[in-house]
Amino acid sequence: MGNAERNGDNTRVKRFLKTKGALVLAACAIVVLVTGLSAALSGGRVGFAQNGVQALGRPVSAGISSIVTSFERLYDQMYRYDSLEARYEALRDRIAEYERIAREAEEIREENERLRLLLDMPALQDDLYYIDANVLSWDPSNWTSAFTIDRGLEFGIQRGDPVMTERRELIGIVHNVGQGFATVHTIIDPGFSAGGQMGTGITAVAEGNFALMQDGHLRLSHVPSEVVPLLNDTITTSGLGGRIPPGLVLGHVERVGFEGTGANHYATIAPAVSFSRLVQVFVIQQSPFEYVEIPDIEETEEP
């Protein structure tokens, strides 16, 4: 029997005790009162009729006494059940609180691990700085690959700032910035383009592609004609042509094919970062962070 059924039975019993229990007790009181009055009117003399009534009343009195005792026990069980139920609810709330604390502790442990990995890695450049941010939501559009973070203008974040993981994997580029938020377009977004470098040191262009975005990949284009990309080769940023520093991991070569002209090769890159598991990211900045208080714009009534 489940908790819902037990609770329903207990509710019906309590309702019966409240509505019928008073009647039973009243009947007991009437029997006792009638017996007492009968004895008082007879002056202590017991007649044949009274003997008969008493003979018939004794089992009734015993039955009534048994019923009263059963009601008392039932009341006691109900009250004890209510007490146990209240203790169960309190314990369940306490367990829920402990589970919440455990989840928060696990989140803090994971964040510390990410920061430790970031600190243990050698600096990309002496003049680069990092701002940590949390992922708030993902853009549901099928035409772009983008998400929103909880840092914005007040943290000095600017359009074009690269965003990476604690393992120096490039995630994307800041596209829009506002107060308290920024939108990041990922490396598989069709608008992404950056210098890519193969393990041999040969440079090409890593860029987003709409068709490949549906499968979570990007493309390595403009590969020199004499070069054939190697499968599983790690592609990193070259640092050429923009604000993205060199050495950030883009991914590895998964497929190799020919361009439309048939003279050059291209490669399909599987990103190093797992987008679905992103929780905390790091925005790369050109200058040290200084918090800037952005005043709220007050609406004014037109004269």
N, C-alpha and C positions, 0 to 999 in steps of 0.2 A: 504494500500500500504506500502510495507516494505522500509527500508532505501536503499536497493540495487536498487529497482525500481525507487525511487525518484532520487537517484544519477544518474541513467542512463538517466532519462528524462532531468535532469538539464544539463547533458553533451551534449545531443543532441541539446538542445536549445542554449547552448553556442556555439556549432559548427555552427549552423545555423546563429546565429548573426554574427559570425566572417566571414562566407563565403558570406552570402546574405545581411547582414546589410549594407555593404559598397555599394552594387549595388542599394539598395533602396534609400540611401542618395544621391547617384550620380544622380539617376533619378529625385529626388526632386530638386536638384541643377540645372539640365538641364532645367526643366520646368520653374523655376524662371528666369533663364538666358534668355531663349527664349522670355518670356513675357516682360522682361525689354528691350531687343533689339527691339522687335516689337514696343513698345511704343516710343522708341527713334527714330526709322526710320520714323515713321509716323508724327513726329514733334508735337505730342500732339493731332493730329486729329484722331478721332476714326471713322473708316468706318464700313460698314455693316458686312463685313467678320470678321473684328476684333471684332466687338460686338458679333458675333456668337462664335468666338474662346474663348472670355472671358466668355461668357455664359456657354460654355461647360467646360471651365477650372476651373470655380469657384467650382463646386462639386469635381472636381479632386484635386484641391488645398486643399479643406477641408478634403478630404479623406487622402491625403498625410500628412497633418498636424496631423490628427488623428493617422495615422500609426506611425509617428515620435514620437508623445506623448506616444503611446503604447510601442514603442521600449525603450524610456527613462525609463518608469515605469518598464519594464521588466528587463532592465539592473540594475536598482536600486534594484529590488527584488533579482536578482542573486547575487549582491554584498552583500546584507544584509544576504542572505542565506549562502554565503561563510563565512561571519563573524560569524554567529551563529554556523555553522559547526565547525569552528576553536575553538570557545569557548567550544563547546560540547566535542571536542577531549581533550582540556586542562583540563576540569572538569573530564573526564573519567580517564586521567592519574593521576590526583590528588587523585581521589577515590582509584585507584589501589595502590598508594603510602600509603594512609591511611590504607588500608586493610593489606598491608605488615607490616606496623608498628604495627598494632593490633595483627597480627600473632606472631611477634617477642615478643611483650609484653606478650602474652599468654604463649609462650614457656618459657620466663623468670619466669613467675608466677608459672608454673608447676615445673620448676627446683628448685625454692625457696621452693616450697612445699615438694619436695622430700628431699632436704637437711634439712628442718626443721624436717621432720619425722625421718631422720637418727640421728639428734642431740638429739631429744627427747627420743630416745630409750637408755636403759642402755648399757654400753660398754660390748662387748663380752669378751674381755680380755684386760688387761691394756697395753699389748705389741703389740697390733694389730693396724694397720693404714689403711686408705682407700684412694684410688685414684679414682676420678670420670672419666668416659669415656663415649663417645657416640657410639651408634651402627651405623656402616657404611653400612654393607650389610650382607646378609645371604647366606650361602653356598647352592647352588641349588641342590646338590647331594641328591639322595634318600637313600644313604648308610650311611649318617651321619647327625647329627643335630648340626650345628655350625654356628657361625657368627663372624664378624670382628669388632674390636673396634679401636678407633683412638688414642690409647696410646700404647707405646712399650718400647723398651730398654732404651730410654732416660728418661723414668719415673720410672725406676727401676723395671718394671714388669718382672716376671720370669715365666717360665714353671711350672705349678702346683699351681699357685696362684688361690684361690677361687674367684668367682665373684658372687655378690649378688645384690638384689634390696634394695631400701631405707627402705623396710619393713622387712629386714633380711630374705628374701626368697632366698635360694640358686639357682642360675641360672646354673652354670657350673664351669668348670675348664679351666684355660689358657693352651692351647695345644702347640701353636707355637708363637714365639715372634720375631719381627723384629723392624727396626727403623721406628717409627711412626705408628705401627699397632701391633695387637696381635689377634690370633684366639682363640676363646673360644668354647669348646665342652660342650654342655648342659647336664643336668642330665638325659635326656632321650636318649642320644647317647649310642650306644652299648658298647663303651669303658669306660663308667663311672662306678665307684664303690666307695662306701664310707660307713662308719658305720652309721646305722640308728637306731633311738631309738623311741620306742612306748610310748604312754602316760603313760603306767604302769612302764616305766623305763627299760623294757626288750630291749636288743639290738639285732640287726640282720644286714643284709647287704642290702643296697639299691643299685641297679645296673640297668644299661640300658639294654634293650632287643630289638633286631632288630624288632621282630614282634610287640611288644608293642609300639615301637617308631612311627610306622605308625599311631597309634591312639593318640599319644602324651602322653603316660604313661610310667612309669618305674615299677620295680619289687622290692618287699621286700622278700629276700630269706634267707635261713639258720635260719629260725625261730625255736626256741627250740620246741621239740616235744610236750611238755606239754602246749604250749601256742597257743591260737587261736587269731589271730589279730581281732580287733574290727572294724566294719564298721564305717567310718567317723572319725576314730582315727587320730589325727595329728601326723605325723612322722617328727622328727627333726634329725639333725646330732648328732652323739654321740661324735665326736671329737677323736675317736680311729683310729689308723692306718694311720694317714696322717696329712697333713697340714690344713685340714678343721676344723675350730673351732666348738665346740659344740653349740647347740641351734639354728642353722639356720634351717628354715622351709623347708622341702622337699615337703610336700603335705599331702593329707589325703587318708585313705584307701577307695577304691571304690569297690573292689571285693576281696573275699577270696576263696582260693582253696587248693587242696592237691598237694604236689610235686609228681613226678613220682613214688616214692617208696610207697606213700600212708601213710607214717608215720608222715610227717611234713606238716605244712601248709605254704602257701606263700600268699602274698597280692599284688594286683595291686594298684599302687599309682597314683592318679591324681595330677600333680604338682601344687603347690600353685601359681607359677608365670605364667602370661599370656605372652607367648613368642611373640605373634604377636603384642603386645602393647609396647614392650621394646623400649625405646628411650635412656635413660641414665642408666648406670650400675655403680657398685662400686667394684673395685678390692681390695681384702684384702691382705695386705702386712705385713711381719714380722718386718720390720724396717721402720723408717720415710723416707718419700720421699725426695730425693735430685736430682734435675735435672742434668742429665749427658749429656753433648754435645757429640754426636756421630759423629766423623769426616767422611766426605764422602770419599769413596775409589776411588782414582784417577786411571784411566786406564793408564797403561804405555806400550809403544811400545816395542815389543821384539827386541833385537839387531839383 
